[in-house]
Amino acid sequence: MLRAVLHGKAGRVEHAGQSLSWRELFKQREDLLTATFFSRLPYLSDNAFNAVLSRLIGPDHVKQLSTFVTVEFWPRLTEWEARGYVEPDVILRFERELLMIEVKPPFGGSQKQNQWQDQMTAVNLEQEYLEYERIYFVALGNTLPPSLTIDPQLKRFAPMTQLEWADLRRLLQDESIFTSNRQDSAIRQDWLEAFRLFGMLPAVPSWKPLLDYAQPLDLVKAHTQLSLIAQTPTQDNWAPLLDFANGLILDHRILVNNF
């Protein structure tokens, strides 16, 4: 489906009284981005899977996780009497742990502390999840509110974590994690395409290769040698350039179109 959307072959859909292409709709609905990212997560190799989890909850917590079981999307939690239902975006099930994720788009609706609290309370009371020993909660995207202090009654919860989509984009820059086999490489490419489709610009390239290259260099010695090179006289007389520019007729429309 993602490939069809990317190439404009997915057709159109009626949404809010408008006929939209799936490409246009994808940019407006974070649920599509959520499904595209997390539905592919179970297909990663163990190393790549753990790398993503480490970015979500930290490597120390990942080492304590039991075997992964399945991923659930928008489960409806109904056993908290104070609310009709609560619907977190994603729950990753392990044999003894749950990882619950509340997703917001990279721009648009922001995270809310009361929503975090409601989801934690609801999943803690849900009969289906009572057997799990540890619960991790992640707020992904637009995490402007400060981290929520866990209610002492929610004893199974680890301290929550917050991160932005940019953190996941930076992780995907490390090709060595995702190129050990074809499936990881293909999933990485799908994720990068989905990020671009949603309007997220590519992350700034890592400086690590340059820093690794520069580390053995003697930069102090190089600076000393450069300082011994004869300096070119500084140009401080701009009169000839100004005289030339004053004679030009510039069309502001050309400037607007090119900058």
N, C-alpha and C positions, 0 to 999 in steps of 0.2 A: 504494500500500500504506500509506504513512504516513497518508493521509487516512482510510482505513478503520480503522486502529488508533486514530487520534484520536477517531473518532466511534463506537467500539465495534462496528464492522461486520466485523472481521477474523476473528471466530470464536474458537475456543479451540484449544489445543495441549497435548499431553502432554509434560511436562518434569519429570524426576527423580521420576516416580511421581505427579505432581500434574497436575490439569487447570487450566491457566492461560489467562487471556485474553492476547491479544497485547499489550495495553496493560500488563498486569502483567509479562509477559516482557520487554518493551522496557526497563523500568526496571531489570531485573536483568542485562542483557547489553550490555556496552559495544560488542560487535561490531555490534549493530544501530545504535547511535549512530555508530560509525565509518563504516559503510556509508552511513547517511543523510547524513552531512556530506560525505564525500569523493567519493561517487558523483555529487553535484551540482556539484562544483567545476569540471569541464570545461565546463559549460554557461554559466558566467558570462561576461560581457563581458570584454574584455582589461583594462580599468581595475579592475573588481571582482576579477578573478582575480589580478592583480598585487598588489592590496591585501591579499588573504589570504596570498599567498606572502610578502609583505613582513613580515607578522606572524609567519610561520613561521620564516624564515631571515634577515630583515633586508633593507631596500631596496637596499643596496649589492650584495648577492649576486644579488638579483632582476634587476638591470640587466645582469648577466653571463650570465644563462641564455639558452640557445638556444631554439628553437621547441618548445613542448609537444607530446608525442606521445600518451600514454595514461596511465591510472591502473590499477594492479594491486592486488588485495586478497589478502592472506595468501599470497603466493608461497612455495612450499616450496623452500628452498635445501638442496641435498643433496650438494654437492661438497666440503664440509669434512669430512675423514675423522675428525676428533676427535668429531664429533657425527653422529647419524643424520640429522637435518635441523634446520633453523632456519626459523622462520616469522615474519617481520616482519608488521606489520599492513597497511601501505600503502607502495607505491612509486610515485612519480610519475616517469614517464619523459619526459625531454626528448631532443633529438637528441644532445647531448653530455654531459648530466648526469643523475644520479639524485637524487631526494629521497626518503629513506626515513624513515618515521614510525612510532614505537612509541607506541601509544595505551593509556592507562589511564583508567578512569572518574574523574569528578570526586571521587568518594568511594568507597573500597574498596581494591582492590589497588594497591600503590604501585610506582613504577619501581625497577629494580634495575640497578646498574652492571654486574654480570656479564652480564645479559641484553643490555645495550647493546653490551658488548664482543663477545659471541658473534655478534650480528647484523652488526656491522661486519666482523668477520673472515670470516663466511660470505659476505656479499655481495661482499667483495673477492676471494674465491676462485671465485665462481660464473662458469663459462665464459660464460654468457649476458650477463654484465655487464662483461666484461673490456674492451670497446671504449670504455666511458664514461670521460671525462677527469676528471670531478669528481663527488664524492658528498657530499651533505649529509645529516646525520642529525638528526632532531628527536624529542625526547621530549615528548609532549603528555599532560598530566594527571598529577596527584600526583607532581610532580617534586621530592620531598624530598631525594634524594641530591644531592651536589654534582656539577657537570658533570665529565664524564670527560675526562681528558687523552688525546688521540689517540695511539695507538701510532705511533712513527716509521716503522714498516714499512707503515702504511696511508697511503701518500703521497697518494692521491687524495682523501682526506677533508678537508673543511673543518672548522673547530672546530664541535662540536655545539651545538645550541641547545635550550633548555628553556622551555616555557611552559605555562600552565594554560588550561583551557577558559574561565575568566573573561576571559582576554585576547581570545579570539575573540568572546565575548559583547560586550565593550566595543567591538570593531571593528564589530559589527553595529548598535551604537547610532547610528553615523554614517550616517544615512539618505541623505545626499547621495552616498555611494559606491554605494549599491545601488538608487537610484531613477531612474537615467538611462534605464532601459528596463523593460519588463514582466517579462522573464525574470529580471533581477537582483532585482527587487522580490519576485517569487514565490519565488525560491530563498531569499532572506533570511527570508521569512515561514515557509517550511518549517523552516529551521534554528532559528528562535526557538521554534516549536511543539515541535520535537524536544527542545530544551533544557528546556523547561518540562515535557514529558512525562517526561524523565529525572530530574526533580526539581531542576534547576538554577534558582534564583530569578533573576528579571530583574536585570541589572546596575544598580548605582546610577546614576541619571541624571547626565549630564555637567554640570559647572559652567561649561563654556566659554561658552555663550550669556550667562550672567549676568556672567561676567568681562569678556566683550567689551562688554557694555552698560555696565559700571561703569568701564571704562578711561578714557573721556573726562571722567568726573565729577570735580569738585574735592571730594574727600571731607574734606579738612582744613577747608575753608571751611564745609562742611555741618555738621561736628562742632562748629565754633565757634558757628554759628548755633543749633544745638540746645542747646548749653550755656547760652545766654542765656535760653532759655525757662524760665519759672517752674517749679520742681520741685514735684510733688505731694508732700505730706507722707508720709513712709514709715509704713506700718502696722506697728507693733511691739507692739500690744496684742491678743493672740490669745485673751484670756479669754472674750469673748462667743461666739466660734466653738466653743471647747472646751466651754463650758457647754451649748451647743446640741447638740453631738455626743454628750455623755455621756448625753443623754436618749434617744438613738436605740437601737432594737433591730435589729441587723444580722444577717441570715441569711448565714452563711459560704458556703452553697451558691450564693447569688445572685452573690457575689463571684467564686467559682471559675468559674462559667459565663460570666461576662462579661469575664474578664481572662485 
